[in-house]
Amino acid sequence: MRYVLLLAVGISLFACTSPTNKTKTNTEEQPGKSAGLSEAELFEKDVILKAAQASKGKNKVSDKYFLDGIDMYRNKKDAAKAIALFKQAILEQPQARAYFELGNALADQHQLADAASAYQLAEALDYKPTSKVLYNLACVYSRAEDRESAEYYLVSAIEFGYSNIKNIYADKDLEFLRSQYGFNTTVTTAISGATDPSKLQWNLFWHEFKQVSYPLVLDERYGDKLGEDYISYEYERFVAEMRDNAKFSREVGFEFYHVGLAKNSDSIKTLIYAVRNVIMGGTPPPEYYIVSYDDHGKLIDKLLIGGHKKLAEPFRVAKLSQNGDIEVGLFTQVYKKNPEEEGYEDNELVESKFLNKEFYTISGDGHFVKKDGLLGMRF
């Protein structure tokens, strides 16, 4: 299968065609404090995979460098400074998303060899969706006028679910590849083998959610279990909160996590995901949403069952059972300092006062139906 060969093909493709830029800044020369890496090892696959395995878990320093890099790259449009920040994030803790964004910034700076290396490592670290990494590799090799490699990765991207066919015919990075004889036939053949690309993307999305274990309690402590199981922004069509956030840029303001698959049938998938506001200092408690979709990924119903969107709203704690019942406890929370002004860092929760309970069930058609409390389950 094409996928088996991807990493092997990527090892030497740029050996002669695109020189690597070795310029270092003072920031980049500093070794990582957590992962024990140096900049010279940034693109050494075996070293990076070993360091990633040894440094699992939440790393606030790495995350801060990454978010600063995203802000510098996406909002301030300074790819050069963003590269230094992404590298620092990796030196603290190698993560797929940092390598992916590093590849983007390096490509913008025309450092094509290093960009390809960064994308290869993002794929090796299991960046999702794989199709996006493969597509970006196709773009890098097209810009390097390496037809064989660009075509290889573009076909692979389509086979792995890349569904934006319009972009394939408009993306300036693929201009060289489109000028080659047989391009249309190659793309048409790849698309025909990928069945319905939009449905394939939906299948890739929901399969990333593992079946939850019941009973499931979603409270502040559960937030510690989220780790690095991020939802990629490539799936924003399925996660409304990625599009509804107007106050902050999507990459900087919030992080999104898989929680799990709550209910699964041939026609309906009910998923749970978490949203954490990372603008506030410290570690704010996430919001938890339970969402039902039809078999093509179209939204059926959605319910906030954990946390709160605004501090003035009741804080929700949810308990779910295997039969589809959902119990949501409502609380008033009082902190030593106002989290909206002071954040959550060193901010003690001094009171959590119970207000009420709400009861829901998941209907056969995927809707969340409110029930009489007398019929609901109990903690």
Sequence and secondary structure as in RCSB ss.txt:
>XXXX:A:sequence
MRYVLLLAVGISLFACTSPTNKTKTNTEEQPGKSAGLSEAELFEKDVILKAAQASKGKNKVSDKYFLDGIDMYRN
KKDAAKAIALFKQAILEQPQARAYFELGNALADQHQLADAASAYQLAEALDYKPTSKVLYNLACVYSRAEDRESA
EYYLVSAIEFGYSNIKNIYADKDLEFLRSQYGFNTTVTTAISGATDPSKLQWNLFWHEFKQVSYPLVLDERYGDK
LGEDYISYEYERFVAEMRDNAKFSREVGFEFYHVGLAKNSDSIKTLIYAVRNVIMGGTPPPEYYIVSYDDHGKLI
DKLLIGGHKKLAEPFRVAKLSQNGDIEVGLFTQVYKKNPEEEGYEDNELVESKFLNKEFYTISGDGHFVKKDGLL
GMRF
>XXXX:A:secstr
 GGGGHHHHHTTTTTTTS       HHHHS  TTT   GGGTT HHHHHHHHHHT S  HHHHHHHHHHHIIIII
S  HHHHHHHHHHHHHHS  HHHHHHHHHHHHHTT HHHHHHHHHHHHHTT S HHHHHHHHHHHHHHTT HHHH
HHHHHHHHHTT   HHHHTT GGGHHHHTSTTHHHHHHHHHHHT  HHHHHHHHHHTTS B  SSEEESTGGGGG
 TT B  GGGGGG THHHH  SS HHHHEEEEEEEEEEE SSEEEEEEEEEE SSSS    EEEEEEEETTS EE
EEEEEEB SSTTS EEEEEE TTSEEEEEEEEEEESS HHHH STT  EEEEEEEEEEEEEE TTS EEEE GGG
S   
